[in-house]
């Protein structure tokens, strides 16, 4: 027996897990546009949010412009979440100071215009943009924001078969119902295919249907131009071969192909329908937001279609949040597994094995990008040249090869 007496828990891996201003990975994440909410959440009221340990109030003025302001009014500190959305900006409820989307105070109802101009108050604010049905905020150094990356699945300048929609990922405040843990615990899950076979099949009993749960897998990991991905190859009982890749786009975006792929119909490189982000709220909470490439049928959004990574109750009843504690013990899911690693997983206590190769590669890649930021360089996936910002190739898809196709594709990347 190895006694637990006197055992002390090591601190978390500060470099990779903690996201507050000035922290290593927090500064890395601040070099990218981070999604904060869906566009349709901003109506006639402001929305208070938390992102990377910072509280913000986001709003859309009546001209359609979006702003992200520090919450407390520069006059007397009242929270702007109680403010009124107007034509030119957001007006504080206490003494009526309004701020435009850039943070400039444009009126002081209790003061003269001359005094207001002399004061020249600018409230702390961050740049914003809207794309694909999501609102993004750039929290990095002033005037350094990159272009928003136009990955192939969302670059509708070059495809007319989809319409883009912004969505919360499988729940209002969570990522696949996981929310009360560090962001990295969920993000690493993307390049951990073994947990699909263990947690979601052997332990909890086929929580997914389809080819992913059939046959013995051959699993590998590799770096891509965007980050890290896994590769699963399975020879299915029907004679087809299933080849699947899922990819982490560093620092916190990811692509997961259709989880319900049956493996019955031959296809080549059927790409993802969602570009998603594991968004750190703070060091102990994470949310998920996605741009969904919703397919069109006769020029209209296809009815009765759902995203390929959707894990609704009828697909995975193990994900229901209202389950009894005993039911959760008998059939745990991502929530139990990931949140059960502690609020912040302690890497120093882990014993990583060969099956954890994807996690090791992802952590190494993140550390390399932290070093680049510390050296004053742009990290991976920061794009500033408009000529390069088109149909950026992603590296995640499902392929199904028929028995007749197998000899001609031996050793080929599929």
C-alpha positions in Angstrom: 0.0 0.0 0.0 1.1 3.5 -0.8 -0.1 5.5 2.1 -1.8 8.9 1.4 -0.7 10.2 4.9 1.0 13.6 4.7 0.6 13.8 0.9 0.5 17.3 -0.4 -1.1 18.3 -3.7 1.2 20.1 -6.2 0.0 23.4 -7.6 -1.6 23.5 -11.1 0.5 24.1 -14.2 0.2 27.9 -14.1 1.8 28.3 -17.5 -0.9 26.4 -19.4 -4.0 26.6 -17.3 -4.3 30.1 -15.8 -5.8 32.8 -18.1 -5.8 36.0 -16.2 -4.1 39.1 -17.6 -0.3 38.7 -17.6 -0.4 34.9 -17.3 1.5 33.0 -20.0 -1.4 31.2 -21.7 -3.7 34.1 -20.9 -1.4 36.4 -23.0 -1.3 33.8 -25.8 -5.1 33.6 -25.9 -5.3 37.4 -26.0 -3.5 37.4 -29.3 -6.6 36.0 -31.0 -10.2 36.9 -31.6 -12.2 35.1 -28.9 -16.0 34.5 -29.2 -18.0 35.9 -26.4 -21.6 35.2 -27.3 -23.9 34.6 -30.2 -25.0 37.6 -32.3 -28.7 37.1 -31.6 -28.1 37.4 -27.9 -27.5 41.1 -28.3 -30.9 42.7 -28.6 -32.2 45.7 -26.8 -30.3 45.0 -23.5 -26.6 44.8 -22.7 -25.1 41.5 -21.7 -22.6 41.0 -18.9 -20.1 38.3 -19.6 -16.8 37.0 -18.2 -13.9 36.1 -20.6 -10.3 35.2 -19.6 -10.9 36.3 -16.0 -12.1 39.7 -17.1 -15.7 41.0 -16.8 -17.2 42.8 -19.8 -20.5 44.3 -20.8 -21.2 43.7 -24.5 -24.0 45.5 -26.4 -25.3 46.4 -29.8 -26.3 50.0 -30.3 -29.4 50.8 -32.4 -27.2 51.3 -35.4 -26.1 47.7 -35.2 -22.6 48.4 -33.9 -21.2 46.1 -31.2 -19.2 47.3 -28.2 -17.4 45.5 -25.3 -16.8 47.8 -22.3 -15.3 47.4 -18.9 -18.4 47.0 -16.6 -18.1 49.9 -14.2 -19.0 53.4 -15.4 -16.1 55.8 -15.5 -18.2 58.3 -13.5 -19.2 56.6 -10.3 -18.7 52.9 -11.0 -22.2 51.7 -11.5 -22.3 48.6 -13.6 -23.2 49.2 -17.2 -25.2 46.0 -17.3 -28.0 48.1 -16.0 -27.5 50.7 -18.8 -29.8 51.6 -21.6 -29.0 50.8 -25.3 -29.4 53.8 -27.5 -28.8 55.0 -31.0 -25.2 56.0 -30.3 -24.1 53.6 -27.6 -24.9 52.5 -24.0 -26.1 55.0 -21.4 -25.3 54.4 -17.7 -28.5 54.2 -15.6 -27.1 56.3 -12.6 -26.2 59.7 -14.1 -26.8 59.1 -17.8 -23.3 59.1 -19.1 -23.4 57.3 -22.5 -20.5 55.5 -24.1 -20.1 54.6 -27.8 -18.7 51.3 -29.0 -15.2 52.6 -28.8 -15.6 53.7 -25.2 -15.8 57.4 -25.7 -18.2 59.3 -23.3 -20.4 61.3 -25.7 -22.6 63.1 -23.2 -22.7 64.2 -19.6 -26.4 65.3 -19.0 -25.6 66.9 -15.7 -22.6 68.9 -17.1 -22.1 71.5 -19.8 -20.8 70.5 -23.3 -17.7 72.6 -22.7 -16.9 70.6 -19.5 -17.6 67.3 -21.2 -15.2 68.1 -24.0 -12.6 69.3 -21.6 -12.9 66.1 -19.6 -12.6 63.9 -22.7 -13.5 60.7 -20.9 -12.7 57.4 -22.7 -14.0 54.3 -21.0 -11.9 51.1 -21.2 -13.1 49.0 -24.2 -12.0 46.2 -26.4 -12.3 45.9 -30.2 -15.1 43.6 -31.5 -16.3 42.0 -34.7 -19.2 39.9 -35.8 -18.8 36.8 -38.0 -20.8 33.7 -38.7 -23.4 34.5 -36.1 -20.9 35.1 -33.2 -19.5 38.2 -31.5 -15.8 38.2 -31.0 -13.6 40.3 -28.8 -9.9 41.1 -29.1 -8.3 41.5 -25.7 -4.6 41.8 -26.8 -2.3 44.8 -26.9 -3.8 47.9 -28.6 -3.8 48.0 -32.4 -2.3 44.5 -32.8 -5.5 42.6 -33.7 -5.0 40.1 -36.5 -7.4 39.3 -39.3 -10.2 36.9 -38.5 -9.0 33.6 -39.9 -11.1 32.4 -42.8 -10.9 28.6 -42.6 -12.1 26.6 -45.5 -15.3 25.4 -43.9 -16.5 28.9 -43.0 -15.2 30.9 -46.0 -18.5 31.5 -47.8 -16.7 33.7 -50.4 -15.7 30.4 -52.0 -18.8 28.2 -51.2 -22.5 28.7 -51.7 -23.8 25.5 -50.2 -24.1 26.6 -46.6 -25.2 29.5 -44.5 -23.3 30.3 -41.3 -25.0 30.3 -37.9 -23.6 31.0 -34.4 -24.5 28.6 -31.7 -23.8 27.8 -28.1 -22.1 24.4 -28.1 -24.5 21.8 -26.6 -25.7 24.0 -23.8 -26.3 27.6 -22.7 -23.2 27.8 -20.4 -21.1 24.8 -21.2 -19.1 22.8 -23.6 -20.9 19.4 -24.0 -22.3 20.0 -20.5 -18.8 20.4 -19.1 -18.4 23.9 -17.5 -17.0 23.7 -14.0 -13.4 23.1 -14.8 -10.3 24.6 -16.4 -10.6 25.2 -20.2 -7.6 23.0 -21.0 -9.4 19.9 -19.6 -12.0 20.1 -22.2 -9.7 21.3 -25.0 -7.3 18.3 -24.5 -10.3 16.0 -24.8 -10.5 16.8 -28.5 -7.2 14.9 -29.2 -8.0 12.0 -26.8 -9.8 9.5 -29.0 -9.2 6.7 -26.5 -11.7 8.2 -24.1 -14.4 7.7 -26.7 -13.8 3.9 -26.6 -13.3 3.7 -22.9 -15.7 6.3 -21.3 -18.4 6.4 -23.9 -18.4 2.7 -24.9 -16.8 0.3 -22.4 -17.8 2.1 -19.2 -21.1 3.9 -20.1 -22.3 1.7 -22.9 -22.3 3.0 -26.5 -23.3 6.6 -25.8 -22.6 7.3 -29.5 -23.9 5.2 -32.4 -22.1 4.7 -35.6 -18.8 3.6 -37.1 -16.7 5.1 -34.4 -17.9 2.4 -32.0 -17.4 -0.5 -34.4 -14.3 -2.7 -34.7 -10.7 -2.4 -33.3 -9.0 1.0 -33.9 -5.6 2.0 -35.1 -4.9 5.4 -33.5 -2.2 7.9 -34.3 -1.4 11.5 -33.6 0.3 14.2 -35.7 1.1 17.9 -35.9 -0.7 19.9 -38.6 -0.2 23.3 -40.0 -2.8 24.6 -37.5 -2.1 22.5 -34.4 -2.6 18.8 -33.5 -4.9 16.1 -34.7 -5.7 12.4 -34.1 -6.3 9.7 -36.7 -8.5 6.7 -36.1 -8.6 3.9 -38.7 -11.1 1.1 -38.3 -12.0 -1.8 -40.6 -15.8 -2.1 -40.1 -17.9 -5.3 -40.0 -19.5 -4.3 -43.3 -16.1 -4.4 -45.0 -15.6 -0.7 -45.3 -12.7 1.2 -43.8 -13.4 4.2 -41.6 -10.7 6.9 -41.4 -11.4 9.8 -39.0 -9.4 12.9 -38.0 -10.3 15.5 -35.4 -8.1 18.6 -35.0 -7.2 21.2 -32.4 -6.6 24.6 -34.0 -4.2 26.2 -31.5 -4.8 27.9 -29.2 -8.4 27.0 -28.4 -10.5 26.3 -31.5 -11.3 22.7 -32.7 -12.9 20.6 -35.4 -14.8 17.4 -34.8 -16.3 15.5 -37.7 -19.8 14.0 -37.6 -19.9 11.8 -34.5 -22.8 9.9 -35.9 -21.1 8.7 -39.1 -22.5 5.2 -39.8 -19.8 4.0 -42.1 -22.2 2.6 -44.7 -21.8 5.0 -47.6 -18.3 5.5 -49.2 -17.1 9.1 -49.1 -13.9 11.0 -49.2 -12.9 13.7 -46.7 -16.3 14.7 -45.5 -15.3 17.8 -43.5 -16.7 19.2 -40.3 -19.8 21.3 -40.2 -18.7 23.3 -37.1 -15.8 25.4 -36.1 -15.9 25.5 -32.3 -14.0 27.2 -29.5 -13.4 26.1 -25.9 -13.6 29.6 -24.3 -12.1 30.1 -20.8 -14.5 32.1 -18.7 -11.9 32.1 -15.8 -9.5 29.5 -14.5 -12.2 27.2 -13.3 -15.0 27.5 -15.9 -15.3 27.0 -19.7 -18.0 27.6 -22.3 -18.3 26.5 -25.9 -19.3 28.5 -29.0 -19.5 27.4 -32.6 -19.9 28.7 -36.1 -22.1 26.1 -37.9 -21.9 25.7 -41.7 -25.6 24.9 -42.0 -26.3 23.2 -45.4 -28.7 24.7 -47.9 -31.4 22.9 -49.8 -33.0 24.7 -52.7 -31.4 27.8 -51.4 -32.9 27.6 -47.9 -31.4 26.3 -44.7 -32.0 22.5 -44.6 -34.8 21.5 -42.3 -34.6 18.7 -39.8 -30.8 18.9 -39.9 -28.5 19.1 -36.9 -24.8 19.7 -36.4 -22.6 16.6 -36.7 -21.2 17.1 -33.2 -24.7 17.5 -31.6 -25.1 15.2 -28.6 -28.7 15.8 -27.7 -30.5 13.8 -25.1 -31.8 11.3 -27.5 -28.3 10.6 -28.8 -26.5 10.5 -25.4 -29.0 10.2 -22.5 -25.9 10.0 -20.3 -25.4 13.7 -20.8 -28.6 14.8 -19.1 -27.7 17.3 -16.3 -30.6 16.3 -14.1 -29.5 12.7 -13.6 -29.4 11.3 -10.1 -25.9 11.0 -8.5 -26.1 7.2 -8.6 -27.0 7.2 -12.3 -24.0 9.5 -12.9 -21.7 7.0 -11.1 -23.0 4.1 -13.1 -22.8 5.9 -16.5 -20.4 8.8 -16.2 -19.9 11.2 -19.2 -17.6 14.0 -20.1 -18.9 16.1 -17.3 -18.0 13.6 -14.7 -14.7 12.7 -16.2 -13.4 16.2 -17.0 -14.8 18.1 -14.0 -13.7 15.1 -11.9 -10.0 16.0 -12.7 -10.4 18.8 -10.1 -11.4 22.4 -11.0 -7.9 22.7 -12.4 -6.1 19.5 -13.2 -2.8 19.0 -11.6 -0.4 17.9 -14.3 2.4 17.2 -11.8 0.4 14.3 -10.4 -0.4 12.7 -13.8 1.3 9.6 -15.1 1.0 10.0 -18.9 1.1 7.0 -21.1 1.5 6.3 -24.8 -2.3 6.8 -25.3 -1.8 10.4 -24.1 0.5 11.3 -27.0 -2.0 13.8 -28.4 -2.2 15.6 -25.0 1.6 15.8 -24.8 1.8 17.2 -28.4 -0.9 19.8 -27.7 0.7 21.0 -24.5 4.1 21.2 -26.2 2.6 23.2 -29.0 1.0 25.6 -26.6 4.3 26.1 -24.7 6.0 26.8 -28.0 3.5 29.5 -28.9 3.8 31.0 -25.4 7.5 31.3 -26.0 6.9 33.1 -29.3 4.7 35.6 -27.6 7.3 36.2 -25.0 9.8 36.8 -27.7 7.6 39.4 -29.3 6.6 37.2 -32.3 3.2 36.3 -33.6 2.1 32.8 -32.6 0.7 30.2 -34.9 -2.6 30.9 -36.7 -2.2 34.7 -36.5 -2.8 36.1 -40.0 -2.1 39.6 -41.1 -1.9 39.3 -44.9 -5.3 39.4 -46.6 -3.9 37.5 -49.5 -3.2 34.5 -47.3 -6.6 34.7 -45.5 -8.7 32.6 -47.8 -9.8 29.0 -47.6 -7.2 28.2 -45.0 -7.0 24.3 -45.2 -8.3 22.5 -42.1 -7.4 18.9 -41.4 -10.4 17.1 -39.9 -12.8 14.8 -41.7 -14.4 11.4 -42.0 -13.6 9.1 -44.9 -15.3 5.8 -45.7 -13.5 3.5 -48.2 -15.3 0.5 -49.7 -13.5 -2.8 -50.0 -13.0 -2.1 -53.7 -11.3 1.2 -52.9 -8.9 -0.2 -50.3 -6.0 -1.4 -52.5 -5.8 1.9 -54.5 -5.6 4.0 -51.3 -3.1 1.9 -49.2 -0.7 4.3 -47.5 -2.5 7.4 -48.9 -3.6 10.2 -46.6 -7.4 9.9 -46.5 
